[in-house]
Amino acid sequence: MANDKLLLAIDQGTTSSRAIAFALDGRARHVAQREFGQHYPDDGWVEHDPEEIWSSTLEVCREVIAAAGGPGAFAAIGITNQRETTLVWDRRSGKALYNAIVWQDRRTARRCAELRAGGHEARVSERTGLLLDPYFSATKLAWILDHVPGARERAAAGELAFGTVDSFLIWRLTGGRVHATDYTNASRTLIFDIHRGRWDPELLALLEVPPEVLPEVRDCAADYGSSDPALFGAALPICGVAGDQQAATVGQACFEAGSLKSTYGTGCFALLNTGAKAIASKNRLLTTIAYRVGGETTYALEGAIFIAGAAVQWLRDGLGVIDSAAATQALAASLPSNRGVYLVPAFTGLGAPHWDPHARAAIFGMTRDTGVAELARAALEAVCYQTHDLIQAMSDDGQRPTTLRVDGGMVANDWLVQFLADLLDLPVERPAVTETTALGAAMLAGLQAGCFDSLQDIAGTWQLERRFEPRADDDARAALLAGWQRAVRRVLSE
């Protein structure tokens, strides 16, 4: 394989679709991005238009391919995606039956509560590593089948296909020839046994999911078919697939047990590599598949925060008090302290380690002189406090990391990353390439396409941009955390 070939990463996220052309040294050569609409039809409901997901993906891919000189510049395509977001489509037409139900959506909270009350959570957790929460895909899938007239009958007849966003894109890219997902996305559905590596018949029955709708599950670096030549001017092989947080784990070269990465986008997700062993958390973290390469599965402990960058987006778009996300750095730095103001961003409930879908957002400690700077700082601090809660849970599970690697759009903010290091009392490493989610998808595709020989070969491309050392004293750290914990207790529903 010529080393001047590029790898095309499709990064289909919660608020935008991006395509990035990466050189084999990990540098981004061309980037295109399109935002798309967010739909909130009811309290706690979040949806996307599947056709917007597809059209925005197609547009950015075509833009990047053209900028690179055409499809001949590329060795392969890698796909990474917003996980758990659920689609059901017609196998003949490829049209979705209903909007994509987004991972943030809480409409199935009552169903999850019923299942917990029925004593089913222990069995679900043992097999899937997950908790009974509306965050995951299966209850969303069942909701679509139950609320679209005739859908259950059509599903049983084999007329419908279910998939997370990766599956939907693979289906569309290949002209309906491939219905597949990878191990990482499958591991987020509530119906996949992560130990046996298969869809679980008992969980399918429990969660009312007909097996006829399920995709085939393949390794993260594998053959997912080729794109329809009509889309890009030539057929390009699809060789790598991973959910966004697992792709970032690959992009951050967290291949050793004990290595930890945290990605700061719409939400925040921390994954700790636990090697070949799936560790069951005693502190309500998730046990998940980090990646599967060459037929061997690597596991992780994961903490999920639903709202990170979305809190800043709320300040910008919802309240209109800031013009841009970048403005928060100067606003936060302008204050000597947080002045006792805490934002608990439970806009769609709280994730790990609380898992409270009924919690709602609140701001505490405001006075008459509270202004935009305090709100901006509180939004940034909230991301760090939530990360602390995740890492504390990992430590309580006996898995204390020694360094944190960070990525995602928010970590361009130096104030945020330094506060994170101070609060965690851990060195925080920011890589030269912060778009590690897309990079991980590209690297997986490159591995399958023969551009890399091994994961260690990929690790050799990782480069450090800056290391942030902790510098806060213990008393200041403890006081900040005590204020945060008081605020969280006041929003919990139980």
Residue pairs with C-beta under 8 A, 6 or more apart in sequence:
1 75
1 449
1 450
1 451
3 24
3 451
5 24
5 73
5 74
5 75
5 451
6 21
6 22
6 23
6 29
6 68
6 73
6 74
6 75
7 21
7 22
7 24
7 74
7 75
7 76
7 77
7 78
7 442
7 443
7 445
7 446
7 449
7 451
8 19
8 20
8 21
8 61
8 64
8 65
8 74
8 76
8 77
8 78
8 236
8 442
8 445
9 19
9 20
9 21
9 22
9 77
9 78
9 79
9 80
9 438
9 439
9 441
9 442
9 445
10 17
10 18
10 19
10 57
10 60
10 61
10 77
10 78
10 79
10 80
10 169
10 438
10 441
11 17
11 18
11 19
11 20
11 80
11 81
11 244
11 435
11 437
11 438
11 441
12 18
12 53
12 57
12 79
12 80
12 81
12 82
12 165
12 166
12 169
13 81
13 82
13 244
13 265
13 266
13 437
14 82
14 85
14 102
14 103
14 104
14 265
14 266
14 267
15 35
15 36
15 38
15 266
15 313
16 33
16 34
16 35
16 36
16 56
17 33
17 34
17 36
17 53
17 56
17 57
17 59
17 60
18 31
18 32
18 33
18 34
18 60
18 438
19 31
19 32
19 57
19 60
19 61
19 63
19 64
20 28
20 30
20 31
20 64
20 435
20 438
20 439
20 442
21 28
21 29
21 30
21 31
21 64
21 65
21 67
21 68
21 73
21 74
22 28
22 29
22 438
22 439
22 442
22 443
23 29
24 446
24 451
24 452
24 461
25 461
26 432
26 433
26 439
26 443
26 461
26 462
26 463
27 433
28 433
28 435
28 438
28 439
29 68
30 64
30 67
30 68
31 64
31 435
32 59
32 60
32 61
32 63
32 64
32 67
33 60
34 56
34 59
34 60
35 56
36 48
36 49
36 52
36 53
36 56
37 48
37 49
37 52
38 46
38 48
39 46
39 47
39 48
39 49
39 99
40 46
40 47
41 47
42 107
44 105
44 106
44 107
44 109
44 348
44 349
44 357
45 105
45 106
45 107
46 101
46 102
46 104
46 105
46 348
47 99
47 100
47 101
47 102
47 105
48 85
48 99
48 100
48 102
49 99
49 100
50 87
50 89
50 96
50 99
50 100
50 168
51 96
53 100
53 165
53 168
53 169
54 168
54 169
54 172
57 169
58 231
61 231
61 232
62 231
62 232
65 71
65 73
65 74
65 232
65 233
68 74
70 233
70 234
71 232
71 233
71 234
71 236
72 234
74 236
75 237
75 445
75 446
75 449
75 451
76 236
76 237
76 238
76 239
76 240
76 445
76 446
76 448
76 449
76 451
77 173
77 227
77 236
77 237
77 238
77 239
77 240
77 445
78 238
78 239
78 240
78 241
78 247
78 438
78 440
78 441
78 442
78 443
78 444
78 445
78 446
79 166
79 169
79 170
79 224
79 238
79 240
79 241
79 242
79 441
80 166
80 241
80 242
80 243
80 244
80 247
80 437
80 438
80 440
80 441
81 164
81 165
81 166
81 169
81 185
81 243
81 244
82 102
82 103
82 165
82 244
83 103
83 164
83 184
83 185
83 188
83 243
83 244
83 245
84 103
84 135
84 136
84 137
84 140
84 164
84 188
84 189
85 100
85 101
85 102
85 103
85 137
85 164
85 165
86 100
86 101
86 137
86 140
86 141
86 144
86 162
86 164
87 96
87 100
87 162
87 163
87 164
87 165
87 167
87 168
88 96
88 97
88 98
88 141
88 144
88 145
88 148
88 151
88 155
88 160
88 161
88 162
88 213
89 95
89 96
89 97
89 160
89 161
89 163
89 168
89 171
90 96
90 97
90 159
90 160
90 161
91 158
91 159
91 160
91 161
91 176
91 179
92 159
94 171
94 172
94 176
96 168
97 144
97 148
97 151
97 160
98 144
98 147
98 148
100 165
100 168
101 107
101 140
101 143
101 144
103 135
104 135
104 267
104 306
104 348
105 134
105 140
105 348
106 134
106 348
106 349
106 357
107 134
107 140
107 143
108 134
108 139
108 140
108 142
108 143
109 134
109 349
109 357
109 358
111 134
111 139
111 142
111 143
112 132
112 133
112 134
112 139
112 357
115 121
115 124
115 132
115 206
115 207
116 132
120 132
120 206
121 131
121 132
123 202
123 203
124 130
124 131
124 132
124 190
124 203
124 206
125 131
125 280
126 280
127 193
127 194
127 195
127 200
127 203
128 187
128 189
128 190
128 191
128 192
128 193
128 194
128 200
128 203
129 187
129 194
129 278
129 280
129 286
129 287
129 288
129 299
130 136
130 188
130 190
130 286
130 287
130 288
131 284
131 286
131 355
132 190
133 355
133 357
134 140
134 357
135 304
135 306
135 351
136 188
136 189
136 190
137 164
137 188
137 189
137 190
137 191
138 189
138 190
138 191
138 203
138 207
138 209
139 190
139 207
141 162
141 189
141 209
141 213
142 207
142 208
142 209
144 151
145 151
145 152
145 155
145 208
145 210
146 152
146 208
151 160
152 210
154 160
155 210
155 212
155 213
156 210
156 212
157 212
158 212
160 212
160 213
161 167
161 171
161 179
161 213
161 215
162 209
162 213
162 214
162 215
163 170
163 171
163 179
163 181
163 215
164 181
164 185
164 188
164 189
164 243
166 181
166 182
166 185
166 241
166 243
167 179
167 180
167 181
167 185
167 215
170 178
170 179
170 180
170 181
170 224
170 225
170 238
170 241
171 178
171 179
173 225
173 227
173 228
173 231
173 238
174 224
174 225
174 226
174 227
174 228
174 238
175 228
177 225
178 224
178 225
178 238
179 215
179 216
180 215
180 216
180 217
180 218
180 224
180 225
180 241
181 215
181 216
181 217
181 218
181 241
182 217
182 218
182 219
182 220
182 222
182 241
182 242
182 243
182 292
183 197
183 217
183 218
183 219
183 220
183 289
183 291
183 292
183 297
184 220
184 241
184 242
184 243
184 246
184 247
184 288
184 289
184 290
184 291
184 292
185 241
185 242
185 243
186 192
186 199
186 215
186 217
186 289
187 194
187 288
187 289
188 243
188 288
190 203
190 207
191 199
191 200
191 203
191 204
191 207
191 209
192 198
192 199
192 200
192 217
193 199
193 200
193 203
194 278
194 287
194 288
194 289
194 297
194 299
195 278
197 217
197 292
197 297
198 217
199 211
199 214
199 217
201 211
203 209
204 210
204 211
218 224
218 241
219 292
219 293
219 294
219 295
220 240
220 241
220 242
220 246
220 250
220 291
220 292
220 293
220 444
221 239
221 240
221 293
221 294
221 444
221 445
221 447
221 448
222 239
222 240
222 241
222 448
223 237
223 238
223 239
223 448
224 237
224 238
224 239
224 241
225 237
225 238
226 235
226 236
226 237
226 238
227 235
227 236
227 238
228 235
229 235
237 449
238 445
239 444
239 445
239 446
239 447
239 448
239 449
240 441
240 442
240 443
240 444
240 445
240 446
240 447
240 448
241 441
241 444
242 250
242 291
242 440
242 441
242 444
244 263
244 265
244 269
244 437
245 263
245 269
245 271
245 302
245 437
246 271
246 288
246 289
246 290
246 291
246 300
246 440
247 436
247 437
247 438
247 439
247 440
247 441
247 444
248 261
248 263
248 269
248 271
248 407
248 408
248 436
248 437
248 440
249 261
249 271
249 273
249 290
249 291
249 300
249 440
250 291
250 439
250 440
250 441
250 443
250 444
250 455
250 458
251 407
251 433
251 435
251 436
251 437
251 438
251 439
251 440
251 441
251 443
252 259
252 261
252 405
252 407
252 431
252 436
252 440
252 462
253 259
253 458
253 459
253 461
253 462
254 260
254 261
254 271
254 273
254 290
254 405
255 273
255 298
255 455
255 456
255 458
255 459
256 273
256 275
257 273
257 274
257 275
258 272
258 273
258 399
258 401
258 402
259 272
259 273
259 401
259 403
259 405
260 270
260 271
260 272
260 273
260 391
260 394
260 401
260 403
260 404
260 405
261 270
261 271
261 404
261 405
261 406
261 407
261 436
262 268
262 269
262 270
262 271
262 387
262 390
262 404
262 405
262 406
262 407
263 269
263 406
263 407
263 408
263 436
263 437
264 308
264 309
264 383
264 406
264 407
264 408
264 409
264 410
264 411
264 416
265 308
265 309
265 408
265 409
265 410
265 437
266 307
266 308
266 309
266 310
266 313
267 304
267 305
267 306
267 307
267 308
267 309
267 310
267 351
268 304
268 305
268 308
268 383
268 386
268 387
268 408
269 302
269 303
269 304
269 305
270 302
270 303
270 387
270 390
270 391
270 394
270 404
271 288
271 290
271 300
271 301
271 302
272 300
272 301
272 302
272 394
272 399
272 401
273 290
273 298
273 299
273 300
274 290
274 299
274 300
274 301
274 399
275 298
275 299
276 296
276 297
276 298
276 299
277 299
278 287
278 299
279 287
279 299
279 301
279 397
279 399
280 287
281 287
281 301
281 393
281 397
282 396
282 397
283 353
283 393
283 394
283 396
283 397
284 352
284 353
284 354
284 355
284 393
285 301
285 302
285 303
285 352
285 353
285 390
285 393
285 394
285 397
286 301
286 302
286 303
286 304
286 352
287 299
287 300
287 301
287 302
288 299
288 300
288 301
288 302
289 297
289 298
289 299
289 300
290 298
290 299
290 300
291 297
291 298
291 444
292 298
293 444
293 447
293 455
301 394
301 397
301 399
302 352
303 351
303 352
303 353
303 387
303 389
303 390
303 391
303 393
303 394
304 351
304 352
305 351
305 352
305 383
305 386
305 387
305 390
306 346
306 347
306 348
306 349
306 350
306 351
307 345
307 346
307 347
307 348
307 361
307 382
308 345
308 383
308 386
308 408
308 410
309 325
309 383
309 408
309 409
309 410
310 345
310 347
311 343
311 345
311 347
311 379
311 382
311 383
312 322
312 325
312 328
312 376
312 379
312 380
312 410
313 325
314 345
314 347
314 379
315 321
315 322
315 328
315 375
315 376
315 379
316 322
316 323
316 324
316 325
319 375
321 372
321 375
321 376
322 328
322 331
322 372
322 376
325 409
325 410
326 412
326 413
327 376
328 376
328 377
328 379
328 380
328 413
328 416
329 413
329 414
329 415
329 416
331 372
331 373
331 376
331 377
332 373
332 376
332 377
332 380
332 381
332 415
332 416
332 419
333 415
334 373
335 373
335 374
335 377
338 374
338 377
338 378
338 381
338 480
338 483
339 365
339 367
339 370
339 374
340 365
340 483
341 363
341 364
341 365
341 366
341 370
341 374
341 375
341 377
341 378
342 363
342 364
342 365
342 378
342 381
342 382
342 385
342 483
342 484
342 487
343 361
343 362
343 363
343 375
343 378
343 379
343 381
343 382
344 350
344 359
344 361
344 362
344 363
344 364
344 382
344 487
344 488
344 490
344 491
345 361
345 379
345 382
346 356
346 359
346 360
346 361
346 362
346 491
347 360
347 361
348 357
349 356
349 357
349 358
349 359
349 360
350 356
350 359
350 488
350 491
350 492
352 389
352 390
352 393
353 389
353 390
353 393
354 488
354 492
356 492
356 493
356 494
358 493
359 491
359 492
359 493
360 491
361 491
362 487
362 490
362 491
363 375
363 378
364 486
364 487
364 490
365 483
365 487
366 374
380 413
380 415
380 416
380 419
381 419
381 480
381 484
383 410
383 416
383 420
384 416
384 419
384 420
384 423
384 424
385 423
385 480
385 481
385 484
387 420
387 423
387 424
388 423
388 424
388 481
391 400
391 401
391 404
391 424
391 426
394 400
394 401
401 426
402 426
402 427
403 426
403 427
403 428
403 429
404 420
404 424
404 426
404 427
404 428
404 429
405 428
405 429
405 430
405 431
406 417
406 420
406 428
406 429
406 430
407 430
407 431
407 434
407 435
407 436
407 437
408 434
408 436
408 437
409 434
410 416
411 417
411 430
411 434
412 434
417 428
417 430
417 468
418 468
418 471
420 428
420 468
421 427
421 428
421 468
421 469
421 470
421 471
422 470
422 471
422 472
422 477
423 472
423 477
423 480
423 481
424 470
425 470
425 472
425 477
426 470
427 467
427 468
427 469
427 470
428 467
428 468
429 464
429 466
429 467
429 468
430 464
430 465
430 466
430 467
430 468
431 462
431 463
431 464
431 465
432 463
432 464
432 465
433 439
433 463
434 465
443 452
443 458
443 461
446 452
446 458
447 454
447 455
447 458
452 458
